[in-house]
């Protein structure tokens, strides 16, 4: 796979990679791997939430507010 960036984006990547002490290719690979892992995790969480809704498991607005208040006061 080959990916092309604008000059501006490539310059940013090169600068940030240098600041991190890594080669640009390694830095881009790390960014993509992190993003793909996060995207996979996020999609799984959304699917789990939608599955809960399909099973009829949901909270009212007031129940959500109550849960948030409990978390903030804990």
C-alpha positions as CSV (number, residue, x, y, z in Angstrom):
1,X,0.0,0.0,0.0
2,X,1.2,3.4,-0.8
3,X,-0.1,6.6,0.7
4,X,0.5,10.2,-0.5
5,X,0.3,13.3,1.7
6,X,0.2,16.9,0.9
7,X,3.5,18.7,1.3
8,X,2.2,20.4,4.4
9,X,1.1,17.2,6.0
10,X,4.3,15.5,5.1
11,X,6.3,18.3,6.6
12,X,4.2,18.1,9.9
13,X,4.8,14.3,10.0
14,X,8.5,14.7,9.5
15,X,8.8,17.5,12.1
16,X,6.8,15.6,14.8
17,X,8.5,12.3,14.1
18,X,11.9,14.1,14.5
19,X,10.7,15.6,17.8
20,X,9.7,12.1,18.9
21,X,13.1,10.7,17.9
22,X,11.6,8.3,15.3
23,X,11.8,7.9,11.6
24,X,8.8,9.3,9.6
25,X,7.7,5.9,8.3
26,X,7.8,4.4,11.7
27,X,5.8,7.3,13.2
28,X,3.1,7.1,10.5
29,X,2.9,3.3,10.9
30,X,2.4,3.8,14.7
31,X,-0.3,6.5,14.1
32,X,-2.2,4.3,11.7
33,X,-1.9,1.2,14.0
34,X,-3.2,3.3,16.9
35,X,-6.1,4.7,14.9
36,X,-7.1,1.3,13.5
37,X,-7.0,-0.2,17.0
38,X,-9.1,2.7,18.4
39,X,-11.6,2.5,15.5
40,X,-12.0,-1.2,16.0
41,X,-12.6,-0.7,19.8
42,X,-15.0,2.2,19.2
43,X,-17.1,0.3,16.6
44,X,-17.3,-2.6,19.0
45,X,-18.6,-0.3,21.8
46,X,-21.2,1.2,19.4
47,X,-22.3,-2.2,18.3
48,X,-22.6,-3.4,21.9
49,X,-24.7,-0.3,22.7
50,X,-27.0,-0.8,19.7
51,X,-27.3,-4.5,20.6
52,X,-28.5,-3.4,24.1
53,X,-31.0,-1.1,22.6
54,X,-32.3,-3.9,20.4
55,X,-32.8,-6.1,23.5
56,X,-34.7,-3.2,25.1
57,X,-32.1,-2.2,27.6
58,X,-32.0,1.5,27.8
59,X,-32.1,4.3,30.4
60,X,-34.3,7.4,30.5
61,X,-32.8,10.8,30.5
62,X,-33.4,11.1,34.3
63,X,-31.7,7.8,34.9
64,X,-28.7,8.9,32.9
65,X,-28.5,12.2,34.9
66,X,-28.7,10.2,38.1
67,X,-25.9,7.8,37.0
68,X,-23.7,10.8,36.1
69,X,-24.3,12.5,39.3
70,X,-23.4,9.3,41.3
71,X,-20.1,9.1,39.3
72,X,-19.3,12.8,39.9
73,X,-20.0,12.6,43.6
74,X,-18.1,9.3,44.2
